[in-house]
């Protein structure tokens, strides 16, 4: 303080010039300090501070939505996640839970998880989350309309901002509430098998949207073809790279000879399905991706090496959480089915991977927090987007150009997507502005997915059936994948509505054309 200098000089002067009156003048000096500062600070190694000088009471931190005024949670419980259960709008709980997970991993709030949790409970922080409350309402309504809360299947949607990683919506067709009992049917694997699926009932509190080690996600299917496509572009191939495809392709990948996908003594032999016009013939990256030509991407993956596609997927934001996927990812040379999206992934990861491409190859960690201020009102440093360039911009732009084909948009190089309808061809009209993305349904119809990306927002949706539940249901019912595509496209539209229209930057011709 500015007044400290003169008062200290009085003490020093009394000590030096009038040794006989030290105590009197020293006491006077302290009283002067007390008058200016308004408090006497007591320091003693052996005695307790007098009554009335205790430190300010601890205060719970508060989490707000992106508007800065809508309170989501006050973390005044022993376990901060308990506070998420009391969110005034139930479906905010999944987002609130992701904030707690994020907070506990940030060094800015303490040396370890325990210290960070203590500060969340007692540090009096004001946390402005990234959640757009209006978009969240729309996302929840769309999700529940397609797959009701009472349905045993789980439908989750996530929206994320390219270039920042800010999470704008996280919705699932579940109540954020602890289930009274795990609704797991007989025959659930145990030991080292996949985790149980206790969510056939309407209540859940696990990471259904963001994913974690207990909830690794589900198969995405065709959207994973993008990672082979982008890796091939990064390696120097062009968008017009042509392959003469066949309905059935005998690859060089070895698999169990007893597998229904094996032929000629244990070779992986995938088959094209869907539009008969695309089950064989000469294809490029544009029309092969637009019409999900399986044999094109398996052969392309074989040419570039599976490990390059796997590595690029991870750089873009895909995390392998299931133990089996982790093992295959480390030794991926024979993982020929990887390009078909057979590994488990979360909805948020899928959205973020395509957001990385939409941001010209800049990957940002998913971020649920826009701003944090401490109890004094000072902004906490080190809290913000964590981004890095993981793919050359021209390669990312070329990948996005191909990804415009599956969602009813058009390449910057004219008519390249091929004739015929595709499952997500209505997305461009629904969103009403430039889009890129992909959709897919697994062969068993146990999962379906759709991801839609624009320069300002990426949204993904995934539906998963309960893997071991004896429901008598063979898979996702007819019409549901199409309804899910429409729901995700509408969420993307709603999220972009307040923003000016932006188009993708076209890739250079030398990356697209040989």
Secondary structure, 3 states (H helix, E strand, C coil): CCCHHHHHHHHHHHHHHCHHHHHHHHHHHHHHHHHHHCCCCCCCCCCCCCCCCCCCCCECCEEECCCCCCEEEECCCCCHHHHHCCCCCHHHHHHHHHHHHHHHCCHHHCCCHHHHHHHHHHECCEEEECCCHHHHHHHHHHHHHHCCCCCCCEEEEEEECCCCCEEEEEEECCEECCCCCCECCCCCCCCCCCCCCCECCCEECCCCCCCECCECCEECHHHHHHHHHHHHHHCCCCCCCCEEECCEEEEEEECCCCCCCEECCCEEEEECCCCHHHCCEEECHHHHHHCCCHHHHHHHHHHHCHHHHHHHHHHHCCCCCCHHHHHHHHCCCCCHHHHHCCCEECHHHHHHHHHHHHCCCEEECCECEEEEECCCCCECCCCCCCEEECCCHHHHHHHHHHHCHHHCCCECCECCCCCCCCCCCCHHHHHCCCCEEEEEECCCCCEEEEEEECCCCEEEEEEECCCCCCCCCCCCCCCHHHHHHHHHHHHHHHHHCCCCCCCCCCCCHHHHCC
